[in-house]
Amino acid sequence: MVTIKDSLGTVSLGETVSTKLPRRPRMKPTISLIVTLIALVFPIRLIADEHNISHVHVGGGLAHPPFSRINLIWYQDIVFDSSSGNLKATSLDVYVPDPEIAGAPVMVYVHGGGYVVGDKAWHKDLDPKPEYFTNKLGYIFVSTNYRLLPEGKYPTNTQDVANALAWVHENIAAFGGDPEQIFLMAHSAGAGLASQVGTNEVFLENAGKEMGLLKGVILIDGSDYDFSSMAPERRLERYGNDWSRASPVSNISSGKNIPPYLFLHVEEGLSPGSRSAQSAADMAKALADAGIRASAVSLDHVEHFGANERIGEPGDITTVAVERFLGALRGSDRK
């Protein structure tokens, strides 16, 4: 069953809402006692409905193995930058376990789409991440939008991601999240933006935060990490004459509190001739040379989109790599 709550209340999908409410029959004493006991034993289930934000309660069996039952709450279209002039593009969604978990770590996801298409709620980009992170790993999962081209030209799109992270740091505790355990995951073009935010401290500083906000970054088959290898016309169009200062690899150095990285990549990326594998190897080496934890996992069983879509499927190498990476970082000191 799916229910939607907004300022009008909570309504189950498929119901007919009437302004004339029927008289509610008196509850039998035995049933009343059972309901009271349930409320006393499981009071945490009431927490989610205290948020005055439109949200959906989602429950049911997973559509993929192990087909286990999941319950989560999906808070939609939360604006993190009301000054952008494009509120949809500067909004995010928050997925929390139902019932909520106090002090849950947080995974923030940035979608791909070549900087020109995509959305935070696009099923192909997300599935099965929301239910996987909330119900399997006990995380709060946040999916963010950013302004797309031509409006979202660099540095606007990158700053949008940093502003979303700042909003999460300031507000996620109200959803049961731990603001000191924020991780960043991104696919394709989103990985390019995440690599910029996660190496150049200027973006988070512009949002009033520090690089230490990020505890780990997972980049999924991106290719724009070293702009010196980019086609000159494309590089100039996207980043201008000052492209070298925008390049993530150029911003890597020790002493900046840059977080650990995990790179998941396929051999040919989005198309034959793509440099995603080489880009991941080069940036991982640059990070390691600066004393920053970094690992790259090559995927030979999927293509560009499958590398992203398989995360969360039990036993898949993408899932195993993500769980090992996060498990090693939780509660560890940054190197």
C-alpha positions in Angstrom: 0.0 0.0 0.0 1.2 3.5 -0.7 0.0 6.6 1.2 0.6 10.2 0.4 0.7 12.9 3.1 0.6 16.6 2.4 -1.1 19.6 4.0 -4.5 18.0 3.4 -3.6 14.9 5.5 -2.8 11.3 4.6 -4.7 9.5 1.8 -4.2 5.9 0.6 -3.9 5.7 -3.2 -7.1 4.5 -4.7 -9.4 5.8 -2.0 -12.1 8.4 -2.6 -11.9 11.4 -0.3 -15.2 12.8 1.0 -15.7 16.0 2.8 -18.5 14.3 4.8 -16.9 11.9 7.2 -18.9 9.0 8.5 -19.3 8.5 12.2 -16.5 6.3 13.4 -17.8 3.2 15.4 -16.6 2.9 18.9 -13.6 0.7 19.3 -14.1 -2.5 21.3 -12.2 -2.5 24.6 -10.0 -5.4 23.5 -9.0 -3.8 20.2 -8.4 -0.5 21.9 -6.0 -2.2 24.4 -4.1 -3.8 21.5 -3.8 -0.6 19.6 -2.6 1.2 22.8 0.0 -1.5 23.5 1.3 -1.3 19.9 1.6 2.5 20.1 3.6 2.1 23.4 5.9 -0.5 22.1 6.6 1.1 18.7 6.3 4.9 19.3 9.1 5.5 16.7 6.7 4.8 13.9 4.9 8.0 14.6 8.0 10.2 14.1 7.9 10.3 10.3 4.4 11.8 10.1 5.5 14.8 12.2 7.3 16.3 9.2 5.2 19.0 7.5 6.6 17.9 4.1 4.8 16.1 1.3 5.9 12.5 1.5 5.0 8.9 0.4 5.0 5.8 2.6 6.2 2.9 0.4 5.9 -0.7 1.4 6.0 -4.0 -0.3 8.3 -6.8 -1.7 11.4 -6.0 -3.7 11.1 -6.6 -7.4 14.5 -8.3 -7.5 16.2 -11.0 -5.3 16.0 -11.5 -2.4 12.4 -10.3 -2.8 12.3 -9.2 0.9 9.7 -6.8 2.2 10.8 -3.1 2.5 9.3 0.0 4.1 10.5 3.5 3.6 9.3 7.1 3.5 10.0 9.3 0.5 10.1 13.0 1.1 9.8 14.8 -2.2 10.9 18.1 -3.9 12.6 19.7 -0.9 14.2 23.0 -2.2 17.8 23.5 -1.0 18.3 26.8 -2.9 15.3 29.1 -3.2 17.4 31.8 -4.8 18.1 29.8 -8.0 15.0 30.8 -10.0 14.5 27.2 -10.9 13.2 25.5 -7.7 12.8 22.1 -9.3 16.4 22.0 -10.4 17.6 23.0 -6.9 15.5 20.4 -5.0 16.2 17.0 -3.5 14.4 13.9 -2.3 15.0 12.2 1.1 14.3 8.5 1.6 14.3 7.3 5.2 13.7 3.8 6.7 10.2 3.3 8.1 10.4 3.3 11.1 13.1 5.9 11.2 16.6 5.1 12.6 18.2 7.7 14.9 21.7 8.6 13.9 21.7 6.9 10.5 24.5 7.6 8.1 23.6 9.4 4.9 24.2 8.7 1.2 23.7 11.6 -1.2 23.3 10.6 -4.8 23.9 12.8 -8.0 22.4 11.5 -11.2 24.0 11.5 -14.7 22.7 12.6 -18.0 25.5 14.3 -19.8 24.7 17.6 -17.9 21.7 18.1 -20.2 19.1 15.5 -19.0 18.2 13.6 -15.9 16.3 13.9 -12.7 16.7 13.0 -9.0 13.7 10.6 -9.2 14.4 8.9 -12.5 13.8 5.2 -11.9 16.5 4.0 -14.3 19.1 6.0 -12.3 17.9 5.1 -8.8 16.7 1.5 -8.8 17.3 -0.2 -6.4 19.3 2.3 -4.4 16.6 3.9 -2.2 15.3 0.6 -0.7 18.8 -0.9 -0.7 20.4 1.9 1.3 17.4 2.4 3.7 16.4 -1.1 4.3 19.5 -3.2 3.8 22.3 -0.8 5.0 20.3 1.4 7.4 21.2 4.7 5.7 19.2 7.7 4.8 19.3 8.1 1.0 19.2 11.6 -0.6 18.9 12.1 -4.3 19.6 15.6 -5.6 18.9 17.6 -8.7 21.2 20.3 -10.2 20.7 22.9 -12.9 21.3 21.4 -16.4 22.8 23.0 -19.5 22.6 25.7 -20.7 21.4 27.2 -17.4 23.7 25.0 -15.4 27.0 25.7 -16.9 30.1 25.3 -14.8 30.5 26.4 -12.0 26.7 26.7 -11.4 26.0 23.0 -11.7 28.9 22.1 -9.4 27.9 24.7 -6.9 24.4 23.3 -6.8 25.7 19.9 -5.7 27.8 21.6 -2.9 24.7 23.6 -1.8 22.7 20.4 -1.7 25.3 18.8 0.6 25.3 21.9 2.8 21.5 21.6 3.1 21.8 17.9 4.1 24.5 18.7 6.7 22.3 21.4 8.3 18.9 19.5 8.1 19.3 15.8 7.9 19.3 15.3 11.7 15.6 16.2 11.6 15.0 13.1 9.5 17.1 10.9 11.8 20.4 11.3 9.9 23.9 11.8 11.3 25.3 15.0 9.8 28.8 13.8 10.6 28.4 10.7 8.4 27.7 12.0 5.0 28.8 10.1 1.9 28.5 11.1 -1.8 27.8 8.8 -4.7 27.4 9.9 -8.4 27.1 8.4 -11.9 28.4 9.5 -15.2 28.1 13.3 -15.6 27.1 13.4 -11.9 30.4 11.8 -11.1 32.2 14.7 -12.8 30.4 17.2 -10.6 31.0 15.1 -7.5 34.7 14.8 -8.3 34.9 18.6 -8.5 33.1 19.2 -5.2 35.2 16.4 -3.5 38.6 17.9 -4.5 38.1 21.7 -4.8 37.2 23.1 -1.3 36.0 26.3 -2.8 32.5 24.9 -3.6 31.7 23.7 -0.1 33.3 26.9 1.4 30.9 29.0 -0.8 28.1 27.0 0.9 29.5 27.7 4.3 31.0 24.3 4.8 34.3 22.5 4.8 35.7 19.5 2.9 35.6 17.5 6.0 31.8 17.3 5.6 32.3 14.4 3.2 33.4 11.1 4.7 33.7 9.2 1.4 33.0 9.5 -2.4 31.9 6.8 -4.8 32.2 7.6 -8.5 30.4 5.4 -11.0 31.8 5.3 -14.6 32.6 9.0 -14.9 35.2 10.2 -17.3 35.7 14.0 -16.7 38.4 13.9 -13.9 41.4 15.2 -15.8 40.6 18.0 -18.2 44.0 18.0 -19.8 42.9 14.9 -21.7 39.6 16.4 -22.8 39.1 17.6 -26.4 40.2 21.2 -26.5 36.9 22.6 -28.0 34.8 20.7 -25.5 37.0 21.8 -22.6 36.9 25.4 -23.6 33.1 25.4 -24.1 32.5 23.8 -20.7 35.1 25.4 -18.5 36.6 28.4 -20.3 40.2 29.4 -20.4 40.7 28.7 -16.7 39.9 25.0 -17.2 43.0 23.8 -15.5 41.8 25.2 -12.1 38.5 23.4 -12.6 40.0 20.0 -13.3 39.6 17.6 -10.3 43.0 16.0 -10.7 44.6 19.4 -10.7 43.0 20.1 -7.3 44.3 17.0 -5.5 46.9 17.6 -2.8 47.6 16.5 0.7 46.4 18.5 3.7 43.0 19.5 2.2 41.0 16.8 4.0 40.0 15.3 0.7 37.8 12.2 1.5 38.5 8.6 0.4 37.3 7.5 -3.0 35.9 4.4 -4.7 35.8 4.3 -8.5 33.6 1.8 -10.3 34.2 1.7 -14.0 33.7 -0.4 -17.1 36.2 -0.8 -19.8 34.6 1.2 -22.6 32.4 3.6 -20.6 29.4 5.1 -22.4 30.7 4.3 -25.8 33.7 2.8 -27.6 36.7 5.0 -27.1 35.5 6.4 -23.8 38.2 7.1 -21.2 36.3 6.1 -18.1 38.7 3.3 -17.1 41.8 5.3 -17.7 40.3 8.4 -16.0 39.4 6.3 -12.9 42.9 4.8 -12.8 44.6 8.2 -13.2 42.6 10.0 -10.5 42.9 7.0 -8.1 46.7 7.2 -8.6 46.8 11.0 -8.1 44.8 10.6 -4.8 47.0 7.8 -3.6 50.2 9.8 -4.4 48.8 12.5 -2.2 48.2 10.1 0.7 44.5 9.8 0.2 42.7 6.5 0.2 41.5 5.5 -3.2 40.6 2.2 -5.0 39.3 1.4 -8.5 37.1 -1.6 -9.3 36.9 -2.7 -13.0 33.5 -4.1 -14.0 33.5 -6.6 -16.9 29.9 -7.9 -16.5 28.0 -4.6 -17.2 28.0 -1.6 -19.4 27.9 2.1 -18.5 24.3 2.1 -17.2 24.5 -1.4 -15.7 27.4 -0.2 -13.5 25.0 2.1 -11.8 21.8 0.1 -11.9 23.3 -3.1 -10.3 24.3 -1.4 -7.1 22.1 -3.0 -4.4 21.6 -6.4 -6.1 22.8 -9.0 -3.6 26.2 -10.6 -4.6 26.8 -8.3 -7.5 30.4 -7.0 -7.5 29.2 -3.4 -7.5 27.2 -4.1 -4.3 30.1 -5.9 -2.7 32.6 -3.1 -3.5 30.3 -0.4 -2.1 29.6 -2.3 1.1 33.3 -3.0 1.6 34.2 0.6 1.0 31.6 2.0 3.4 32.3 -0.7 6.0 36.0 0.2 6.1 35.2 3.9 6.4 32.5 4.0 9.0 34.0 5.3 12.2 37.6 5.3 10.8 40.0 8.2 10.8 40.6 9.9 7.5 44.1 9.6 6.1 
